[in-house]
């Protein structure tokens, strides 16, 4: 019985899709395997496969940690600031 905690994944993918994906991933200093693993971990962590939602959650987490972030006491303050611009 195999008790290994790893699995080998193998699938067929259109070469143009792979090359386009790899091109984007390499620009971000990653490799395809590393990027896919990180994406899978984000899906598990946030229980959503939507990359835009994941980035929004990460942005909120960063903002919560930022001691210099601007805060508002009401929605009216936000609207007033937008109107002043």
PDB file of N, CA, C and O in Angstrom:
ATOM      1  N   UNK A   1       0.834  -1.180   0.000  1.00  0.00           N
ATOM      2  CA  UNK A   1       0.000   0.000   0.000  1.00  0.00           C
ATOM      3  C   UNK A   1       0.883   1.249   0.000  1.00  0.00           C
ATOM      4  O   UNK A   1       1.820   1.344   0.793  1.00  0.00           O
ATOM      5  N   UNK A   2       0.593   2.201  -0.877  1.00  0.00           N
ATOM      6  CA  UNK A   2       1.366   3.439  -0.998  1.00  0.00           C
ATOM      7  C   UNK A   2       0.853   4.460   0.012  1.00  0.00           C
ATOM      8  O   UNK A   2      -0.299   4.887  -0.056  1.00  0.00           O
ATOM      9  N   UNK A   3       1.710   4.845   0.941  1.00  0.00           N
ATOM     10  CA  UNK A   3       1.302   5.816   1.965  1.00  0.00           C
ATOM     11  C   UNK A   3       1.906   7.192   1.729  1.00  0.00           C
ATOM     12  O   UNK A   3       1.915   8.033   2.628  1.00  0.00           O
ATOM     13  N   UNK A   4       2.407   7.421   0.527  1.00  0.00           N
ATOM     14  CA  UNK A   4       3.031   8.700   0.205  1.00  0.00           C
ATOM     15  C   UNK A   4       2.017   9.834   0.296  1.00  0.00           C
ATOM     16  O   UNK A   4       0.837   9.656  -0.007  1.00  0.00           O
ATOM     17  N   UNK A   5       2.496  11.007   0.721  1.00  0.00           N
ATOM     18  CA  UNK A   5       1.618  12.173   0.829  1.00  0.00           C
ATOM     19  C   UNK A   5       1.694  13.047  -0.416  1.00  0.00           C
ATOM     20  O   UNK A   5       1.253  14.196  -0.393  1.00  0.00           O
ATOM     21  N   UNK A   6       2.240  12.521  -1.487  1.00  0.00           N
ATOM     22  CA  UNK A   6       2.312  13.295  -2.722  1.00  0.00           C
ATOM     23  C   UNK A   6       1.529  12.596  -3.824  1.00  0.00           C
ATOM     24  O   UNK A   6       1.244  11.401  -3.751  1.00  0.00           O
ATOM     25  N   UNK A   7       1.196  13.358  -4.823  1.00  0.00           N
ATOM     26  CA  UNK A   7       0.496  12.814  -5.980  1.00  0.00           C
ATOM     27  C   UNK A   7       1.139  13.408  -7.230  1.00  0.00           C
ATOM     28  O   UNK A   7       1.549  14.568  -7.234  1.00  0.00           O
ATOM     29  N   UNK A   8       1.222  12.623  -8.267  1.00  0.00           N
ATOM     30  CA  UNK A   8       1.739  13.101  -9.543  1.00  0.00           C
ATOM     31  C   UNK A   8       0.544  13.425 -10.428  1.00  0.00           C
ATOM     32  O   UNK A   8      -0.329  12.585 -10.649  1.00  0.00           O
ATOM     33  N   UNK A   9       0.517  14.649 -10.928  1.00  0.00           N
ATOM     34  CA  UNK A   9      -0.578  15.077 -11.801  1.00  0.00           C
ATOM     35  C   UNK A   9      -0.081  15.122 -13.233  1.00  0.00           C
ATOM     36  O   UNK A   9       1.013  15.616 -13.506  1.00  0.00           O
ATOM     37  N   UNK A  10      -0.872  14.616 -14.124  1.00  0.00           N
ATOM     38  CA  UNK A  10      -0.520  14.640 -15.529  1.00  0.00           C
ATOM     39  C   UNK A  10      -1.790  14.928 -16.315  1.00  0.00           C
ATOM     40  O   UNK A  10      -2.810  14.262 -16.136  1.00  0.00           O
ATOM     41  N   UNK A  11      -1.716  15.940 -17.196  1.00  0.00           N
ATOM     42  CA  UNK A  11      -2.860  16.252 -18.032  1.00  0.00           C
ATOM     43  C   UNK A  11      -2.393  16.866 -19.335  1.00  0.00           C
ATOM     44  O   UNK A  11      -1.271  17.362 -19.438  1.00  0.00           O
ATOM     45  N   UNK A  12      -3.251  16.827 -20.312  1.00  0.00           N
ATOM     46  CA  UNK A  12      -2.943  17.377 -21.621  1.00  0.00           C
ATOM     47  C   UNK A  12      -3.565  18.754 -21.727  1.00  0.00           C
ATOM     48  O   UNK A  12      -4.710  18.970 -21.330  1.00  0.00           O
ATOM     49  N   UNK A  13      -2.785  19.687 -22.274  1.00  0.00           N
ATOM     50  CA  UNK A  13      -3.232  21.079 -22.361  1.00  0.00           C
ATOM     51  C   UNK A  13      -2.839  21.638 -23.715  1.00  0.00           C
ATOM     52  O   UNK A  13      -1.770  21.313 -24.234  1.00  0.00           O
ATOM     53  N   UNK A  14      -3.672  22.458 -24.282  1.00  0.00           N
ATOM     54  CA  UNK A  14      -3.356  23.123 -25.548  1.00  0.00           C
ATOM     55  C   UNK A  14      -2.041  23.894 -25.408  1.00  0.00           C
ATOM     56  O   UNK A  14      -1.863  24.649 -24.452  1.00  0.00           O
ATOM     57  N   UNK A  15      -1.127  23.705 -26.354  1.00  0.00           N
ATOM     58  CA  UNK A  15       0.198  24.316 -26.271  1.00  0.00           C
ATOM     59  C   UNK A  15       0.130  25.839 -26.228  1.00  0.00           C
ATOM     60  O   UNK A  15       0.898  26.461 -25.494  1.00  0.00           O
ATOM     61  N   UNK A  16      -0.769  26.456 -26.995  1.00  0.00           N
ATOM     62  CA  UNK A  16      -0.887  27.920 -26.991  1.00  0.00           C
ATOM     63  C   UNK A  16      -1.328  28.442 -25.631  1.00  0.00           C
ATOM     64  O   UNK A  16      -0.831  29.466 -25.162  1.00  0.00           O
ATOM     65  N   UNK A  17      -2.262  27.735 -24.999  1.00  0.00           N
ATOM     66  CA  UNK A  17      -2.714  28.131 -23.657  1.00  0.00           C
ATOM     67  C   UNK A  17      -1.556  28.005 -22.675  1.00  0.00           C
ATOM     68  O   UNK A  17      -1.311  28.914 -21.881  1.00  0.00           O
ATOM     69  N   UNK A  18      -0.844  26.880 -22.727  1.00  0.00           N
ATOM     70  CA  UNK A  18       0.294  26.667 -21.828  1.00  0.00           C
ATOM     71  C   UNK A  18       1.352  27.747 -22.012  1.00  0.00           C
ATOM     72  O   UNK A  18       1.836  28.321 -21.036  1.00  0.00           O
ATOM     73  N   UNK A  19       1.710  28.022 -23.265  1.00  0.00           N
ATOM     74  CA  UNK A  19       2.751  29.016 -23.531  1.00  0.00           C
ATOM     75  C   UNK A  19       2.335  30.410 -23.071  1.00  0.00           C
ATOM     76  O   UNK A  19       3.159  31.154 -22.539  1.00  0.00           O
ATOM     77  N   UNK A  20       1.069  30.774 -23.269  1.00  0.00           N
ATOM     78  CA  UNK A  20       0.585  32.082 -22.814  1.00  0.00           C
ATOM     79  C   UNK A  20       0.636  32.155 -21.291  1.00  0.00           C
ATOM     80  O   UNK A  20       1.077  33.157 -20.728  1.00  0.00           O
ATOM     81  N   UNK A  21       0.186  31.091 -20.624  1.00  0.00           N
ATOM     82  CA  UNK A  21       0.199  31.032 -19.157  1.00  0.00           C
ATOM     83  C   UNK A  21       1.630  31.098 -18.635  1.00  0.00           C
ATOM     84  O   UNK A  21       1.932  31.864 -17.720  1.00  0.00           O
ATOM     85  N   UNK A  22       2.503  30.290 -19.225  1.00  0.00           N
ATOM     86  CA  UNK A  22       3.899  30.254 -18.790  1.00  0.00           C
ATOM     87  C   UNK A  22       4.553  31.621 -18.971  1.00  0.00           C
ATOM     88  O   UNK A  22       5.332  32.056 -18.123  1.00  0.00           O
ATOM     89  N   UNK A  23       4.238  32.294 -20.070  1.00  0.00           N
ATOM     90  CA  UNK A  23       4.797  33.620 -20.307  1.00  0.00           C
ATOM     91  C   UNK A  23       4.430  34.602 -19.213  1.00  0.00           C
ATOM     92  O   UNK A  23       5.266  35.395 -18.779  1.00  0.00           O
ATOM     93  N   UNK A  24       3.196  34.555 -18.768  1.00  0.00           N
ATOM     94  CA  UNK A  24       2.737  35.445 -17.689  1.00  0.00           C
ATOM     95  C   UNK A  24       3.400  35.071 -16.372  1.00  0.00           C
ATOM     96  O   UNK A  24       3.872  35.938 -15.636  1.00  0.00           O
ATOM     97  N   UNK A  25       3.433  33.778 -16.081  1.00  0.00           N
ATOM     98  CA  UNK A  25       4.000  33.285 -14.823  1.00  0.00           C
ATOM     99  C   UNK A  25       5.491  33.640 -14.726  1.00  0.00           C
ATOM    100  O   UNK A  25       5.954  34.075 -13.671  1.00  0.00           O
ATOM    101  N   UNK A  26       6.232  33.460 -15.803  1.00  0.00           N
ATOM    102  CA  UNK A  26       7.669  33.731 -15.800  1.00  0.00           C
ATOM    103  C   UNK A  26       7.929  35.224 -15.574  1.00  0.00           C
ATOM    104  O   UNK A  26       8.898  35.586 -14.907  1.00  0.00           O
ATOM    105  N   UNK A  27       7.077  36.088 -16.121  1.00  0.00           N
ATOM    106  CA  UNK A  27       7.224  37.536 -15.902  1.00  0.00           C
ATOM    107  C   UNK A  27       7.120  37.885 -14.418  1.00  0.00           C
ATOM    108  O   UNK A  27       7.666  38.893 -13.970  1.00  0.00           O
ATOM    109  N   UNK A  28       6.416  37.046 -13.662  1.00  0.00           N
ATOM    110  CA  UNK A  28       6.257  37.255 -12.219  1.00  0.00           C
ATOM    111  C   UNK A  28       7.254  36.431 -11.409  1.00  0.00           C
ATOM    112  O   UNK A  28       7.042  36.168 -10.225  1.00  0.00           O
ATOM    113  N   UNK A  29       8.345  36.028 -12.063  1.00  0.00           N
ATOM    114  CA  UNK A  29       9.433  35.286 -11.406  1.00  0.00           C
ATOM    115  C   UNK A  29       8.986  33.989 -10.740  1.00  0.00           C
ATOM    116  O   UNK A  29       9.452  33.653  -9.651  1.00  0.00           O
ATOM    117  N   UNK A  30       8.093  33.269 -11.386  1.00  0.00           N
ATOM    118  CA  UNK A  30       7.672  31.963 -10.898  1.00  0.00           C
ATOM    119  C   UNK A  30       7.809  30.961 -12.030  1.00  0.00           C
ATOM    120  O   UNK A  30       8.066  31.324 -13.178  1.00  0.00           O
ATOM    121  N   UNK A  31       7.634  29.698 -11.685  1.00  0.00           N
ATOM    122  CA  UNK A  31       7.536  28.683 -12.726  1.00  0.00           C
ATOM    123  C   UNK A  31       6.112  28.141 -12.694  1.00  0.00           C
ATOM    124  O   UNK A  31       5.369  28.406 -11.749  1.00  0.00           O
ATOM    125  N   UNK A  32       5.731  27.394 -13.704  1.00  0.00           N
ATOM    126  CA  UNK A  32       4.348  26.927 -13.831  1.00  0.00           C
ATOM    127  C   UNK A  32       3.943  26.069 -12.639  1.00  0.00           C
ATOM    128  O   UNK A  32       2.863  26.259 -12.080  1.00  0.00           O
ATOM    129  N   UNK A  33       4.787  25.136 -12.248  1.00  0.00           N
ATOM    130  CA  UNK A  33       4.448  24.247 -11.129  1.00  0.00           C
ATOM    131  C   UNK A  33       4.235  25.054  -9.848  1.00  0.00           C
ATOM    132  O   UNK A  33       3.237  24.870  -9.151  1.00  0.00           O
ATOM    133  N   UNK A  34       5.166  25.935  -9.546  1.00  0.00           N
ATOM    134  CA  UNK A  34       5.062  26.766  -8.338  1.00  0.00           C
ATOM    135  C   UNK A  34       3.781  27.611  -8.362  1.00  0.00           C
ATOM    136  O   UNK A  34       3.091  27.731  -7.349  1.00  0.00           O
ATOM    137  N   UNK A  35       3.472  28.193  -9.524  1.00  0.00           N
ATOM    138  CA  UNK A  35       2.291  29.034  -9.637  1.00  0.00           C
ATOM    139  C   UNK A  35       1.011  28.224  -9.450  1.00  0.00           C
ATOM    140  O   UNK A  35       0.089  28.668  -8.766  1.00  0.00           O
ATOM    141  N   UNK A  36       0.953  27.053 -10.048  1.00  0.00           N
ATOM    142  CA  UNK A  36      -0.235  26.208  -9.896  1.00  0.00           C
ATOM    143  C   UNK A  36      -0.429  25.763  -8.452  1.00  0.00           C
ATOM    144  O   UNK A  36      -1.555  25.733  -7.953  1.00  0.00           O
ATOM    145  N   UNK A  37       0.665  25.418  -7.781  1.00  0.00           N
ATOM    146  CA  UNK A  37       0.566  25.015  -6.371  1.00  0.00           C
ATOM    147  C   UNK A  37       0.073  26.187  -5.528  1.00  0.00           C
ATOM    148  O   UNK A  37      -0.806  26.014  -4.683  1.00  0.00           O
ATOM    149  N   UNK A  38       0.635  27.386  -5.749  1.00  0.00           N
ATOM    150  CA  UNK A  38       0.179  28.565  -4.997  1.00  0.00           C
ATOM    151  C   UNK A  38      -1.283  28.867  -5.268  1.00  0.00           C
ATOM    152  O   UNK A  38      -2.020  29.236  -4.355  1.00  0.00           O
ATOM    153  N   UNK A  39      -1.708  28.714  -6.514  1.00  0.00           N
ATOM    154  CA  UNK A  39      -3.114  28.941  -6.844  1.00  0.00           C
ATOM    155  C   UNK A  39      -4.008  27.939  -6.121  1.00  0.00           C
ATOM    156  O   UNK A  39      -5.049  28.309  -5.579  1.00  0.00           O
ATOM    157  N   UNK A  40      -3.603  26.673  -6.112  1.00  0.00           N
ATOM    158  CA  UNK A  40      -4.380  25.650  -5.413  1.00  0.00           C
ATOM    159  C   UNK A  40      -4.482  25.971  -3.923  1.00  0.00           C
ATOM    160  O   UNK A  40      -5.547  25.819  -3.325  1.00  0.00           O
ATOM    161  N   UNK A  41      -3.375  26.414  -3.325  1.00  0.00           N
ATOM    162  CA  UNK A  41      -3.395  26.764  -1.892  1.00  0.00           C
ATOM    163  C   UNK A  41      -4.326  27.943  -1.634  1.00  0.00           C
ATOM    164  O   UNK A  41      -5.020  27.967  -0.618  1.00  0.00           O
ATOM    165  N   UNK A  42      -4.350  28.930  -2.548  1.00  0.00           N
ATOM    166  CA  UNK A  42      -5.282  30.054  -2.401  1.00  0.00           C
ATOM    167  C   UNK A  42      -6.729  29.591  -2.512  1.00  0.00           C
ATOM    168  O   UNK A  42      -7.586  30.060  -1.764  1.00  0.00           O
ATOM    169  N   UNK A  43      -7.007  28.682  -3.430  1.00  0.00           N
ATOM    170  CA  UNK A  43      -8.362  28.147  -3.572  1.00  0.00           C
ATOM    171  C   UNK A  43      -8.786  27.474  -2.264  1.00  0.00           C
ATOM    172  O   UNK A  43      -9.911  27.660  -1.799  1.00  0.00           O
ATOM    173  N   UNK A  44      -7.886  26.701  -1.681  1.00  0.00           N
ATOM    174  CA  UNK A  44      -8.197  26.016  -0.415  1.00  0.00           C
ATOM    175  C   UNK A  44      -8.385  27.038   0.703  1.00  0.00           C
ATOM    176  O   UNK A  44      -9.343  26.952   1.471  1.00  0.00           O
ATOM    177  N   UNK A  45      -7.475  28.003   0.796  1.00  0.00           N
ATOM    178  CA  UNK A  45      -7.511  28.984   1.878  1.00  0.00           C
ATOM    179  C   UNK A  45      -8.762  29.848   1.825  1.00  0.00           C
ATOM    180  O   UNK A  45      -9.404  30.076   2.850  1.00  0.00           O
ATOM    181  N   UNK A  46      -9.110  30.328   0.638  1.00  0.00           N
ATOM    182  CA  UNK A  46     -10.224  31.263   0.510  1.00  0.00           C
ATOM    183  C   UNK A  46     -11.517  30.595   0.054  1.00  0.00           C
ATOM    184  O   UNK A  46     -12.560  31.243  -0.038  1.00  0.00           O
ATOM    185  N   UNK A  47     -11.443  29.296  -0.230  1.00  0.00           N
ATOM    186  CA  UNK A  47     -12.592  28.520  -0.686  1.00  0.00           C
ATOM    187  C   UNK A  47     -13.286  29.165  -1.881  1.00  0.00           C
ATOM    188  O   UNK A  47     -14.511  29.136  -2.000  1.00  0.00           O
ATOM    189  N   UNK A  48     -12.486  29.739  -2.751  1.00  0.00           N
ATOM    190  CA  UNK A  48     -13.017  30.315  -3.980  1.00  0.00           C
ATOM    191  C   UNK A  48     -11.947  30.269  -5.061  1.00  0.00           C
ATOM    192  O   UNK A  48     -10.790  30.595  -4.793  1.00  0.00           O
ATOM    193  N   UNK A  49     -12.307  29.873  -6.267  1.00  0.00           N
ATOM    194  CA  UNK A  49     -11.320  29.846  -7.340  1.00  0.00           C
ATOM    195  C   UNK A  49     -11.184  31.174  -8.089  1.00  0.00           C
ATOM    196  O   UNK A  49     -10.432  31.257  -9.060  1.00  0.00           O
ATOM    197  N   UNK A  50     -11.900  32.207  -7.653  1.00  0.00           N
ATOM    198  CA  UNK A  50     -11.890  33.468  -8.372  1.00  0.00           C
ATOM    199  C   UNK A  50     -10.671  34.300  -7.992  1.00  0.00           C
ATOM    200  O   UNK A  50     -10.569  34.775  -6.861  1.00  0.00           O
ATOM    201  N   UNK A  51      -9.743  34.478  -8.937  1.00  0.00           N
ATOM    202  CA  UNK A  51      -8.486  35.179  -8.667  1.00  0.00           C
ATOM    203  C   UNK A  51      -8.729  36.630  -8.255  1.00  0.00           C
ATOM    204  O   UNK A  51      -8.024  37.145  -7.386  1.00  0.00           O
ATOM    205  N   UNK A  52      -9.698  37.288  -8.853  1.00  0.00           N
ATOM    206  CA  UNK A  52      -9.992  38.684  -8.516  1.00  0.00           C
ATOM    207  C   UNK A  52     -10.454  38.803  -7.058  1.00  0.00           C
ATOM    208  O   UNK A  52     -10.061  39.731  -6.351  1.00  0.00           O
ATOM    209  N   UNK A  53     -11.282  37.868  -6.619  1.00  0.00           N
ATOM    210  CA  UNK A  53     -11.746  37.865  -5.227  1.00  0.00           C
ATOM    211  C   UNK A  53     -10.586  37.610  -4.276  1.00  0.00           C
ATOM    212  O   UNK A  53     -10.488  38.252  -3.230  1.00  0.00           O
ATOM    213  N   UNK A  54      -9.715  36.689  -4.627  1.00  0.00           N
ATOM    214  CA  UNK A  54      -8.554  36.389  -3.795  1.00  0.00           C
ATOM    215  C   UNK A  54      -7.678  37.630  -3.649  1.00  0.00           C
ATOM    216  O   UNK A  54      -7.228  37.942  -2.546  1.00  0.00           O
ATOM    217  N   UNK A  55      -7.433  38.338  -4.743  1.00  0.00           N
ATOM    218  CA  UNK A  55      -6.615  39.556  -4.677  1.00  0.00           C
ATOM    219  C   UNK A  55      -7.292  40.627  -3.834  1.00  0.00           C
ATOM    220  O   UNK A  55      -6.615  41.349  -3.103  1.00  0.00           O
ATOM    221  N   UNK A  56      -8.604  40.744  -3.921  1.00  0.00           N
ATOM    222  CA  UNK A  56      -9.335  41.729  -3.104  1.00  0.00           C
ATOM    223  C   UNK A  56      -9.209  41.394  -1.625  1.00  0.00           C
ATOM    224  O   UNK A  56      -9.025  42.293  -0.804  1.00  0.00           O
ATOM    225  N   UNK A  57      -9.304  40.134  -1.275  1.00  0.00           N
ATOM    226  CA  UNK A  57      -9.158  39.708   0.122  1.00  0.00           C
ATOM    227  C   UNK A  57      -7.744  40.015   0.615  1.00  0.00           C
ATOM    228  O   UNK A  57      -7.563  40.511   1.727  1.00  0.00           O
ATOM    229  N   UNK A  58      -6.747  39.720  -0.215  1.00  0.00           N
ATOM    230  CA  UNK A  58      -5.359  40.007   0.166  1.00  0.00           C
ATOM    231  C   UNK A  58      -5.151  41.509   0.362  1.00  0.00           C
ATOM    232  O   UNK A  58      -4.448  41.929   1.281  1.00  0.00           O
ATOM    233  N   UNK A  59      -5.764  42.313  -0.506  1.00  0.00           N
ATOM    234  CA  UNK A  59      -5.634  43.767  -0.377  1.00  0.00           C
ATOM    235  C   UNK A  59      -6.232  44.257   0.939  1.00  0.00           C
ATOM    236  O   UNK A  59      -5.640  45.099   1.614  1.00  0.00           O
ATOM    237  N   UNK A  60      -7.388  43.740   1.300  1.00  0.00           N
ATOM    238  CA  UNK A  60      -8.014  44.122   2.569  1.00  0.00           C
ATOM    239  C   UNK A  60      -7.120  43.713   3.740  1.00  0.00           C
ATOM    240  O   UNK A  60      -6.969  44.472   4.698  1.00  0.00           O
ATOM    241  N   UNK A  61      -6.536  42.533   3.668  1.00  0.00           N
ATOM    242  CA  UNK A  61      -5.653  42.080   4.743  1.00  0.00           C
ATOM    243  C   UNK A  61      -4.435  42.997   4.866  1.00  0.00           C
ATOM    244  O   UNK A  61      -4.010  43.321   5.975  1.00  0.00           O
ATOM    245  N   UNK A  62      -3.866  43.421   3.715  1.00  0.00           N
ATOM    246  CA  UNK A  62      -2.726  44.347   3.748  1.00  0.00           C
ATOM    247  C   UNK A  62      -3.144  45.689   4.342  1.00  0.00           C
ATOM    248  O   UNK A  62      -2.429  46.257   5.167  1.00  0.00           O
ATOM    249  N   UNK A  63      -4.299  46.190   3.924  1.00  0.00           N
ATOM    250  CA  UNK A  63      -4.771  47.481   4.427  1.00  0.00           C
ATOM    251  C   UNK A  63      -5.025  47.451   5.933  1.00  0.00           C
ATOM    252  O   UNK A  63      -4.743  48.424   6.631  1.00  0.00           O
ATOM    253  N   UNK A  64      -5.552  46.347   6.427  1.00  0.00           N
ATOM    254  CA  UNK A  64      -5.804  46.226   7.866  1.00  0.00           C
ATOM    255  C   UNK A  64      -4.515  46.339   8.670  1.00  0.00           C
ATOM    256  O   UNK A  64      -4.523  46.827   9.800  1.00  0.00           O
ATOM    257  N   UNK A  65      -3.412  45.889   8.089  1.00  0.00           N
ATOM    258  CA  UNK A  65      -2.127  45.924   8.781  1.00  0.00           C
ATOM    259  C   UNK A  65      -1.407  47.264   8.628  1.00  0.00           C
ATOM    260  O   UNK A  65      -0.438  47.520   9.343  1.00  0.00           O
ATOM    261  N   UNK A  66      -1.857  48.119   7.717  1.00  0.00           N
ATOM    262  CA  UNK A  66      -1.189  49.389   7.418  1.00  0.00           C
ATOM    263  C   UNK A  66      -1.584  50.452   8.443  1.00  0.00           C
ATOM    264  O   UNK A  66      -2.737  50.882   8.463  1.00  0.00           O
ATOM    265  N   UNK A  67      -0.652  50.884   9.295  1.00  0.00           N
ATOM    266  CA  UNK A  67      -0.985  51.884  10.316  1.00  0.00           C
ATOM    267  C   UNK A  67      -1.228  53.281   9.728  1.00  0.00           C
ATOM    268  O   UNK A  67      -1.788  54.150  10.397  1.00  0.00           O
ATOM    269  N   UNK A  68      -0.805  53.493   8.476  1.00  0.00           N
ATOM    270  CA  UNK A  68      -0.970  54.805   7.841  1.00  0.00           C
ATOM    271  C   UNK A  68      -2.186  54.890   6.924  1.00  0.00           C
ATOM    272  O   UNK A  68      -2.352  55.871   6.199  1.00  0.00           O
ATOM    273  N   UNK A  69      -3.038  53.863   6.955  1.00  0.00           N
ATOM    274  CA  UNK A  69      -4.196  53.866   6.072  1.00  0.00           C
ATOM    275  C   UNK A  69      -5.179  54.966   6.483  1.00  0.00           C
ATOM    276  O   UNK A  69      -5.284  55.312   7.659  1.00  0.00           O
ATOM    277  N   UNK A  70      -5.881  55.498   5.511  1.00  0.00           N
ATOM    278  CA  UNK A  70      -6.877  56.519   5.780  1.00  0.00           C
ATOM    279  C   UNK A  70      -8.166  55.834   6.208  1.00  0.00           C
ATOM    280  O   UNK A  70      -8.579  54.842   5.607  1.00  0.00           O
ATOM    281  N   UNK A  71      -8.787  56.355   7.231  1.00  0.00           N
ATOM    282  CA  UNK A  71     -10.050  55.785   7.697  1.00  0.00           C
ATOM    283  C   UNK A  71     -11.145  56.841   7.657  1.00  0.00           C
ATOM    284  O   UNK A  71     -10.875  58.042   7.626  1.00  0.00           O
ATOM    285  N   UNK A  72     -12.363  56.378   7.658  1.00  0.00           N
ATOM    286  CA  UNK A  72     -13.541  57.254   7.607  1.00  0.00           C
ATOM    287  C   UNK A  72     -14.495  56.856   8.723  1.00  0.00           C
ATOM    288  O   UNK A  72     -14.567  55.693   9.119  1.00  0.00           O
ATOM    289  N   UNK A  73     -15.225  57.846   9.219  1.00  0.00           N
ATOM    290  CA  UNK A  73     -16.205  57.563  10.265  1.00  0.00           C
ATOM    291  C   UNK A  73     -17.578  57.280   9.700  1.00  0.00           C
ATOM    292  O   UNK A  73     -18.447  56.761  10.401  1.00  0.00           O
ATOM    293  N   UNK A  74     -17.786  57.623   8.420  1.00  0.00           N
ATOM    294  CA  UNK A  74     -19.092  57.378   7.811  1.00  0.00           C
ATOM    295  C   UNK A  74     -18.949  57.329   6.295  1.00  0.00           C
ATOM    296  O   UNK A  74     -17.950  57.766   5.725  1.00  0.00           O
ATOM    297  N   UNK A  75     -19.968  56.789   5.675  1.00  0.00           N
ATOM    298  CA  UNK A  75     -20.001  56.740   4.225  1.00  0.00           C
ATOM    299  C   UNK A  75     -20.098  58.152   3.652  1.00  0.00           C
ATOM    300  O   UNK A  75     -19.582  58.414   2.565  1.00  0.00           O
ATOM    301  N   UNK A  76     -20.753  59.065   4.372  1.00  0.00           N
ATOM    302  CA  UNK A  76     -20.869  60.459   3.910  1.00  0.00           C
ATOM    303  C   UNK A  76     -19.496  61.107   3.790  1.00  0.00           C
ATOM    304  O   UNK A  76     -19.267  61.907   2.884  1.00  0.00           O
ATOM    305  N   UNK A  77     -18.582  60.769   4.695  1.00  0.00           N
ATOM    306  CA  UNK A  77     -17.221  61.316   4.602  1.00  0.00           C
ATOM    307  C   UNK A  77     -16.539  60.852   3.316  1.00  0.00           C
ATOM    308  O   UNK A  77     -15.832  61.624   2.668  1.00  0.00           O
ATOM    309  N   UNK A  78     -16.748  59.629   2.963  1.00  0.00           N
ATOM    310  CA  UNK A  78     -16.153  59.106   1.734  1.00  0.00           C
ATOM    311  C   UNK A  78     -16.722  59.858   0.535  1.00  0.00           C
ATOM    312  O   UNK A  78     -15.980  60.303  -0.341  1.00  0.00           O
ATOM    313  N   UNK A  79     -18.035  59.995   0.505  1.00  0.00           N
ATOM    314  CA  UNK A  79     -18.676  60.701  -0.607  1.00  0.00           C
ATOM    315  C   UNK A  79     -18.218  62.149  -0.684  1.00  0.00           C
ATOM    316  O   UNK A  79     -17.990  62.672  -1.775  1.00  0.00           O
ATOM    317  N   UNK A  80     -18.083  62.799   0.466  1.00  0.00           N
ATOM    318  CA  UNK A  80     -17.636  64.200   0.487  1.00  0.00           C
ATOM    319  C   UNK A  80     -16.234  64.321  -0.095  1.00  0.00           C
ATOM    320  O   UNK A  80     -15.940  65.262  -0.833  1.00  0.00           O
ATOM    321  N   UNK A  81     -15.375  63.370   0.237  1.00  0.00           N
ATOM    322  CA  UNK A  81     -14.013  63.403  -0.296  1.00  0.00           C
ATOM    323  C   UNK A  81     -14.010  63.207  -1.811  1.00  0.00           C
ATOM    324  O   UNK A  81     -13.261  63.872  -2.526  1.00  0.00           O
ATOM    325  N   UNK A  82     -14.832  62.311  -2.286  1.00  0.00           N
ATOM    326  CA  UNK A  82     -14.910  62.074  -3.721  1.00  0.00           C
ATOM    327  C   UNK A  82     -15.423  63.317  -4.431  1.00  0.00           C
ATOM    328  O   UNK A  82     -14.911  63.672  -5.493  1.00  0.00           O
ATOM    329  N   UNK A  83     -16.411  63.977  -3.875  1.00  0.00           N
ATOM    330  CA  UNK A  83     -16.971  65.192  -4.477  1.00  0.00           C
ATOM    331  C   UNK A  83     -15.959  66.329  -4.500  1.00  0.00           C
ATOM    332  O   UNK A  83     -15.998  67.169  -5.399  1.00  0.00           O
ATOM    333  N   UNK A  84     -15.056  66.369  -3.528  1.00  0.00           N
ATOM    334  CA  UNK A  84     -14.039  67.421  -3.451  1.00  0.00           C
ATOM    335  C   UNK A  84     -12.943  67.254  -4.499  1.00  0.00           C
ATOM    336  O   UNK A  84     -12.229  68.210  -4.805  1.00  0.00           O
ATOM    337  N   UNK A  85     -12.804  66.067  -5.042  1.00  0.00           N
ATOM    338  CA  UNK A  85     -11.718  65.791  -5.998  1.00  0.00           C
ATOM    339  C   UNK A  85     -11.973  66.394  -7.337  1.00  0.00           C
ATOM    340  O   UNK A  85     -11.155  66.251  -8.245  1.00  0.00           O
TER     341      UNK A  85
END
